[in-house]
Amino acid sequence: MQYPNSLVARLYKARYFANSSLLEATKGGSPSFIWSSLIETQDVIRRHARWRVGNGNKIRIYYDDWLPDSINRRISTFPYPFMENATVSSLLNDQGERWDEDSIVNIFNERDANLILSIPIAKTKREDELFWPEEDNGKFSVKSCYRVLSTVPRNITEEKWTSMWNLWLPAKIKNFFWQACTQCLPTADRLIAKKVNCSKVCLLCNKADESTLHAFVECDKAKACWNRIGSSLSSVGHTSFSEWIHNVFTVLDKENQSIIIVICWKLWFARNQKVWNNINIPPAIIVETARNYLKDWKESTRAVCSTQESG
């Protein structure tokens, strides 16, 4: 990460991630012990490292962590048409000397636009580089990584669960959501890992392997649901459902957090209907029934509370 041109870094890149970056690399076939150990740290590095903007050629707008925000370093605006794979260099003027302010304000929501425009652009056209914001000097170390592993993830998890459990939702939906965040739902990848003989392909889209992240974030049906509620959440660049939902909680208020969770619950119902009964439920119905269910549940709960208080 810090010395990409070193002999060791070039050897590992040639063997394991020739066409991608360290943060996107996979374990590969017959990995060495050292490479297997490095891959184990990949998630924490991906979660906490950040890109420093140079010429913008290496940084993907919607996939990478590059915004100066300690809570959520990623773009929260829904991907602009035909810009899903664009790099940050496309947000600079023709000379690459400053931000294209008019375009940025038109493309991104207020939060994202303000963060982007706060990033200074160097006069010298240097390369983009990853740095480690947990240290003042920006350099990664084993000691710093250990400190992050032993403190930060635990605090994030506590905040996330506290926020979720405080939402006004039925207990059964909270239990479902806990299963989703802890990889306990019987998605195809989990069933196959437990030696269950089943297809690994998502039956809702037939385009990719089914996982929790795919079912609720990457699947075409899930994306269609998020589009219908006008969500500005990006569905790309996340490595787990838990990571995605953490970002949801940082950019949405409690009312929208609740509807996101109920839609996930209804998406899981739609998935099961397709798997077991071959019934296809359109995204419009999923969103409508989720909204109606939450509205009806809140009204009935209020009515019960009012009756108990008057009694």
N, C-alpha and C positions, 0 to 999 in steps of 0.2 A: 504493500500500500504506500509506504513512504519512499521506497527505492525501487521503482518499477523497471529501471534499466540495469539493475544488478544482474549478475550471471544467474544466481539462484532464481530470481523472479522471472527472468526470461525463460529458463528451463521449465519451470512449473507452468508458465503461460502457454508455452509451445505444446506441452503434453496434456494439460487439463482444461484450459480455457482460451484456446487460440483465437476464437471469434467472439469472445465476450470479456467482461471484466471479472475481477476476483469476486465481487459481490454477487455475480450471476453464475459463477462456476458450480458445477455439480461434482459429485464424488467420482463418477466415472467407473470404468471397469478396471479391476485389479489395482486399486489405489495403493500407494505406499503408506506406511504407518504414519509418516510425518504429514502427508497430504490429508489423510483421514483425520488427523488431530486438528489440522488447520481448518478443515471444513466444519468441525464442531464449534468453532468460534465465529463462524460466518454470520450467524443470525445476530449475535450481539454487536458485531462490527457493523453490519448492515443497519441495525436499529439506531446506533449512536454516532457513526461517522457521518460527516457532511462534506458536500462538495464546495470548494472555493472557486467562484466564477472567474475564469480567465477569458479565453476567446469563445467559450460556450459550446465548443464542438463536441465535447464528450458527454455533456450533461443532458439527459433527456428530461424535458419539461415535466411530464406527468409521471415518470417512473422513479426518479431519483430524489434523494434528500438534499435540497440545496437552499432552502429558505432560512433566513436567520430567525427561527422561532424554536425555542427550546421544547415546546410541547408538541408541535406538529410541523415538521420541516418540509412537508410535501404540499404541492398545489392541491387545493380543495375544490377548485372550479371544475365543473364537468368538462371533459376534453372537447376542445373546439373542433368542428368538422375538418377532417383531413390533416389534423395536427397531432394525432395520437402519438406518433413516433418522432415528432419534431424535437430538435435540440434547442438549448437556450440561445445559441448563436442566432436563431431566427427572430429573436426578440430584440436584437441590437440593430442599430441603423446600418446603412450600407457600408460605412467605413469601420464598423465594429468598435466605435469609440464611446458610444453612450446608448442608453436604452431608447427604444422606439416608444416613447411615452404614450402617444395617442393610441397605438395598437394595443399596448398592454392594458390601458384603461378600458378599452372596448371589449377585450377578450376575457379578462379575469374579473372575479368579484372584488369588492373593495379591499378585503383583507389581503388577498393574494397580490393585488396590484401595488398596494402600499409596501408590502414586504419586498417585492421585486425591485421597486424603484429606490428602496433604501440601500440596496447593495451597490457599493462603488465599483466602477469599471476602471481597471488599470490602464494607464496611458500606453504602456508597453504590452503588446499582444502576447501574453504568456499562456501556457497551457492550463487547462482546468486541472485541479488537483484535489484529492481527498485529504481531509485532515480530521484529527480526533479532538473534538471540542471539549472533551472531559479533562484535557490538560491545557495549561496556559500556553505551552509551546506548540500545541497542535499535533504532537507526535504520539503515536500509539505505543503502549508498553504493556507487557504482561501484567505488571503490578496494577496499572490503571484499569485494565480489562477485568481483573479479578475484583477490584473495588466496585466496578459497575455491576458485575454479576451478583455480588453479595448484597447490594443495596437497592439500586435503581429499579430493576424489574419487579422486586417485591412491592415497592411503593406504588408503582404504576398499577400493578394488579389490584392492590387494596383500593386505590382510588376508583378504578374501573368497576370493581364489584360493588363498592359502596354506592357509587352513582346509579348502577343498574338496580340494585335491590331497593333503592329509595324511590324508584319510579312507580307510579300508580298503575300496576298491571296485575292480572290474575296470577296466582302462584304457579299454575301449570305452565304458563308461558315463560315465567322466570326460570322454572326448572328446565324447560326445553332449551332456553337460551344458554343456561349454564352448560348443558350437554354439548351445544354447538361450540362454545368457546373453549371447552376442554377436550375437543376431538372425541366425544363419546357417542355421537350419532352414528348409526350404522350406514355410513356412506360406502360406496363401492371400494374405495381404497382401504378403508378400515376392515371391511369384510374379507377382502383378499389377503390382508395382512394376518387375519385370523384363520387362513386356509379355507375360507368359504368359496365354493365354486360358483362364481357369478361373473357377469360381464363388468368390465371396468369402465365402460363408456356411459356417460350421462344420457339417460333416456329422454330427457327434456329437450336436448339440442342435438344429440348424436354427433357432437363435434370434438369433445375432449373427455378425458378421464374424469370421473366424478370424485370430488373431494368436498370437504365442508366449504373451503374457499370458493371452489367452482360453483357449487350449488347455490350459494347465496350472493355471490359477487360477480363471477366471471361468466356464468351461463347466460345465453341470450335472453332467456325468460326472466332471469333476475335483473339484467340490465334494462329490459323493457319495463319492469315494475318500477325501478328507480327513476327512469325517464318520465313515467306517468305521474309521479308525485313531484316532478320538477326539482329533484335533488341535484345539487351542485357537487356531489361527492364523486371523486374520481374512482373508477373501479379497477384501475391498472396500477401495477407496481407494488402490490402488497404480497407478502410471502405467507400469510396465514389469515384465517378469518378473525382470529383474536386481534391481530394487528390492525386489520381493517376497521373492526368495530371500535377499537380504541380511538382511531382517527375520527370516526363518526361522533363519538362522545365529546371530542374536543371542539368540533365546529358546529354542532347542532344544539338547540335548546331541548329541554326535557320533553316537550310535546312531540317534537319531531323524532327524538330518540325513541319514544314509545311506539310511534307508528312504524318506524324502521324495524323494531323488534317484532311487532305483530305481523308485519308483512313477511319477515323471515319465517315465522311460524306457519303462515298460510302457504308460503313457498314450499315448505317441507310437506305440508298436507297435499299440495298439488303434485309434488314429486312422488309421494306414496300412491296417489290415485293413478298416476301414469304407470308406475312399476307394478302394482298389484291388480288394477282393474282396467288398464289401458285407456283411461279417461284423461283427456287433455283439457286442462283449465286455462283459458287465455289470461294473459297478464292483467287486462282490464278488470276481469272478474276477481282475480287475486287481490288487487289493490282495493277494489270496491268492498269486497267482503271483509277485508282487514279493517278498513275504516269504519264500516258499519258495526262490526263486532266490538271494536274498542269503544265506539260511541254508545252502543246499547249497554255494554258492561258498566261503563261509568255511570250512566243514567240509573241503571237498576241498583248499583251499589249506593249511589246517593239516596235513592228512595228508601232503601233498607235502613241506612244510617238515620235518615230523617224520622222514620217510623219508630226506631229504637229510642231516639232522643225524646220524641213526643210521648212515648209510653212511659 
